[in-house]
Amino acid sequence: MSVKSVTHLNFRGEARAALEFYRSVFGGDIAVVAYGDAGNVSDPVAAGQVMWGQVVADNGFHVMAYDVPAGMPWDRGVNSFFVSLRGEDTKEITTYWEKLSVGASIVQPLAPAQWAPLYGMLTDRFGVVWVLDVTSPYSG
């Protein structure tokens, strides 16, 4: 079993441009799932915005990003990143979730999601926002 911690950057409508920029700097492959691709559109204007995206390069560079939905608070200097913890083992991710949850504020309970076997978000007792999920192949 293994997990990987990845910096997860948050934007308001600029995630795709940021990911393309980081790819131009570090190389690698870009993957993007828009809100419209996942059928998760509450505002048609946001359909092309990034629900999940990443750049992964052979040199070890890896960053994830998304566009914070308009209905959620976001401030460039306050809520600009998450720590994303991804793994392949449901039991392992659940164990980390249970430990991180102590004294935390749960933003999204750990549960199955349309795009992952398990997904959850919390703000730990130190104010750090964590996104935990169990990876699955994307077939979009």
C-alpha positions as CSV (number, residue, x, y, z in Angstrom):
1,M,0.0,0.0,0.0
2,S,1.1,3.6,-0.6
3,V,-0.3,7.0,-0.8
4,K,0.9,10.2,-2.4
5,S,0.6,13.8,-1.1
6,V,0.2,16.3,-3.9
7,T,-0.3,20.1,-3.7
8,H,-3.8,20.9,-4.9
9,L,-4.1,24.5,-6.1
10,N,-7.5,26.3,-6.1
11,F,-8.5,29.0,-8.6
12,R,-11.6,30.9,-9.7
13,G,-11.9,30.3,-13.4
14,E,-8.1,30.1,-14.1
15,A,-7.3,26.5,-13.3
16,R,-6.9,25.4,-16.9
17,A,-4.6,28.3,-17.8
18,A,-2.6,27.6,-14.7
19,L,-2.2,23.9,-15.5
20,E,-1.2,24.7,-19.1
21,F,1.4,27.2,-17.7
22,Y,2.9,24.7,-15.3
23,R,3.1,22.1,-18.0
24,S,5.0,24.7,-20.2
25,V,7.4,25.2,-17.3
26,F,7.9,21.6,-16.0
27,G,6.8,19.5,-19.0
28,G,4.6,16.4,-18.6
29,D,1.1,15.5,-19.3
30,I,-2.0,17.4,-18.5
31,A,-5.4,15.9,-17.6
32,V,-8.6,17.9,-17.1
33,V,-12.2,17.0,-16.2
34,A,-14.5,19.9,-16.6
35,Y,-17.7,20.3,-14.5
36,G,-19.7,19.7,-17.7
37,D,-17.8,16.5,-18.5
38,A,-18.8,15.1,-15.1
39,G,-22.4,16.2,-15.3
40,N,-21.8,18.4,-12.3
41,V,-23.1,21.8,-13.6
42,S,-25.1,24.1,-11.4
43,D,-24.2,27.2,-13.5
44,P,-23.9,26.7,-17.3
45,V,-21.2,29.3,-17.4
46,A,-19.0,27.0,-15.3
47,A,-19.5,23.9,-17.5
48,G,-16.0,24.4,-19.0
49,Q,-14.3,25.1,-15.7
50,V,-12.0,22.6,-14.2
51,M,-13.5,20.2,-11.6
52,W,-10.3,18.1,-11.5
53,G,-7.0,18.6,-13.2
54,Q,-3.4,17.8,-12.9
55,V,0.0,18.0,-14.5
56,V,2.3,15.0,-14.0
57,A,5.9,15.0,-15.4
58,D,8.5,12.3,-15.6
59,N,10.9,14.6,-13.6
60,G,8.7,14.1,-10.5
61,F,6.7,17.3,-10.8
62,H,3.0,16.8,-9.9
63,V,0.4,19.4,-9.2
64,M,-3.4,19.3,-9.1
65,A,-5.9,22.1,-9.6
66,Y,-9.5,23.0,-9.8
67,D,-11.9,26.0,-10.2
68,V,-13.7,26.7,-6.9
69,P,-17.4,26.8,-7.7
70,A,-19.0,30.3,-7.6
71,G,-21.2,29.3,-4.6
72,M,-18.2,28.5,-2.4
73,P,-16.0,31.1,-0.7
74,W,-12.6,31.7,-2.3
75,D,-9.9,34.3,-1.8
76,R,-6.7,34.1,-3.8
77,G,-4.6,34.5,-0.6
78,V,-6.8,32.6,1.9
79,N,-8.1,29.4,0.2
80,S,-5.6,28.9,-2.5
81,F,-4.5,25.3,-1.9
82,F,-5.4,21.9,-0.5
83,V,-3.3,19.0,0.4
84,S,-4.5,16.1,-1.7
85,L,-3.9,12.6,-0.4
86,R,-4.6,9.9,-2.9
87,G,-4.3,6.2,-2.7
88,E,-5.5,3.0,-4.2
89,D,-6.6,1.2,-0.9
90,T,-10.0,2.1,0.5
91,K,-9.0,0.9,4.0
92,E,-5.8,2.9,4.1
93,I,-7.5,6.1,3.0
94,T,-10.3,5.6,5.5
95,T,-7.7,5.1,8.3
96,Y,-6.0,8.4,7.4
97,W,-9.4,10.1,7.2
98,E,-10.4,8.9,10.7
99,K,-7.1,10.2,12.2
100,L,-7.2,13.6,10.3
101,S,-10.9,14.0,11.3
102,V,-10.1,14.3,15.0
103,G,-10.9,18.0,15.9
104,A,-11.5,18.7,12.2
105,S,-14.4,20.5,10.4
106,I,-15.8,18.1,7.8
107,V,-16.5,19.9,4.5
108,Q,-17.5,16.8,2.5
109,P,-17.9,13.5,4.3
110,L,-15.8,10.6,3.1
111,A,-18.1,8.6,0.8
112,P,-18.4,7.3,-2.7
113,A,-18.4,9.9,-5.4
114,Q,-19.3,9.9,-9.1
115,W,-15.5,10.1,-9.9
116,A,-14.0,8.1,-7.2
117,P,-14.7,5.1,-5.0
118,L,-14.2,7.4,-2.0
119,Y,-13.8,11.1,-1.7
120,G,-13.9,13.5,1.2
121,M,-12.7,17.0,2.3
122,L,-12.0,18.3,5.7
123,T,-10.3,21.2,7.4
124,D,-8.0,19.9,10.1
125,R,-7.6,21.4,13.6
126,F,-4.7,23.5,12.3
127,G,-6.7,25.0,9.5
128,V,-5.2,22.9,6.6
129,V,-7.7,21.7,4.0
130,W,-7.3,18.1,3.1
131,V,-8.8,16.2,0.2
132,L,-8.6,12.4,0.4
133,D,-9.7,10.1,-2.3
134,V,-9.3,6.6,-3.6
135,T,-8.0,6.7,-7.2
136,S,-9.8,5.1,-10.1
137,P,-9.1,5.1,-13.8
138,Y,-10.7,8.0,-15.7
139,S,-12.5,6.9,-18.9
140,G,-13.8,10.2,-20.1
